[in-house]
Every structure is written in structure tokens, then in C-alpha cells.
């Protein structure tokens, strides 16, 4: 009795060709998640700097310029002072993964003790 051997030549190549787009998509999503995390970190740092500047009595234009230098030009700055605290809220749009999904809206808040509790 003779058995016929089936050739498996090229089967690994075919399996790899099927899996490769999925691997590329997963890697692209991971890179985008890291980029969003880095943008969020920059936003928190910029909010802290802006809150300190506001607490020292800097102008809104100076604060907005500092935030724009640290993040992106599309970052929106909202400042407020109440009592002995100066607070800043930043919001910034971030493109969705691979440009296929809607943009994400990141935000960060920071507060600092007001340096001028009595006007200079």
C-alpha cells in the first residue's frame, strides 16, 4: 500500500500573508495609544506650568503662548481664579487611530496657590 504525501510547501507563507495585516494593524494601534499617552502627559505638564504662571499674575496671552509652545496650536486654554487658587483647564483634540476613527478630546486641569492674595 502506498500513501500519497501532500505537499505543504508554501503553507507557512500563506498563513503569514493572512496574519500580516492584523499584526500591522495591532502595531499601528499600539503606536497610536503611546502617542495619545504622550500627548496627555504633555497636556498635564502644560496645565501645571500655566497654573503657576496664572498664580504669579502673568497675562492670558503669555499663558496661551507657553501652552502652545508645550502642546499644539489647537489647545484651548480656560483660566480662572477664585479666592486663593488659580486654576487652568486645557483641552486638545487628538486625531483618531490611523485617521480612520473620530478625534479624541484630551483634557487636563491644574491648580496653584495664588501668589497675589493682595493686589500688588
N, C-alpha and C positions, 0 to 999 in steps of 0.2 A: 504494500500500500504506500502510495506516495502522497505527501502533503504539499500543498502549494503554499509557498511563503508570500505573504503580501508585502509589498514594498512600502516602507514607512518613510522613504526619503522625501524630505520637504515638509513633513508634518509639523515639525517644530517651527519652521519658517512661517507656515500658515497660522499657527497658533500665536506666534509673536506678532504677526501682522494684524490679528484681531485685537490683541491686548494693547498694542502700542498707542492707539488713540486714547484709550482710557487712562493709561499711565501719563500721557502728556496732559490730559485734562486735570488729573489729580495734582500733578506738579504745578500747573498753572494756578489752580485754586489755592494751593498751599502758599505759593509766592504772593498771591493777592492778599491772603489772610495776614501774612507777615507785613506786607506794605500797609494795610489798614491799621495794624497794631502799632507800627512805627509812626504813622500819622497821628494816631490817638495820643501817643506819648509826646510828640511834638506839641500837640494842642494843649495838653496839660502843662507842659513847661512854659509855653507862651502865656497861658492864663495866669500862672504864678508870677511871671515877670510883669505882666500887665497889671495885676492886682497890686504888686509892690509899687509900680510907677504911679498908679492912681492914688495909693495911700500917701505917697510923697508929694502929691499935688501936681503931677505932670498933666499936660493938656491932652485932650482926647486925640488930637492929631498925632502927637508923639506916641501915644499908646498904640494907636492903629498902625502907625508906621513900624513900630517894634514887632507887633504881632504879624504883620505882613512879611517882615524880614524872616521871622522864625517859621512861618507856615506858608500858606498860599495867599494869593491876592483875593481869592473868593471867600476868605474867612470873614465872618461877621462878628463885630465886637459890640457887646452890650455892657455898659458900665453903670454902676450905681453906688452911692454912698448913703449909709444910714447909721446915724449915731457915730460910734467909734470904729465902724468897719467899712472898708472899701471892697466891693465885690465886682468881679468880671465874669461874664459868660461868653464863651466863644462857640460858634457853630461853623462847621465847614463841610461842604459836600465832597464826597469821595466817589470816584467812578465805580460802578459795579464790577464784579468779576468778569474779566475778559471783554468788558464793554457790552456784554450780552444781557446783563441784568440792570435794573434801575440803580441809580446812585444811592449811596448810603449817606446819612446825615450824622456826622460825629459832633459831639459837644463836650465841652469841658468848663468847669467852674472853679474859681479860686477866690479866696477872701484873704485880706490882710488888715491888720490893725491900722486905723487911720493915724497918720503921723501928725496931722493938724487938727487936733480936737478943739484948739482955739485958733482962730484965724491969725495968720502972721501979720 
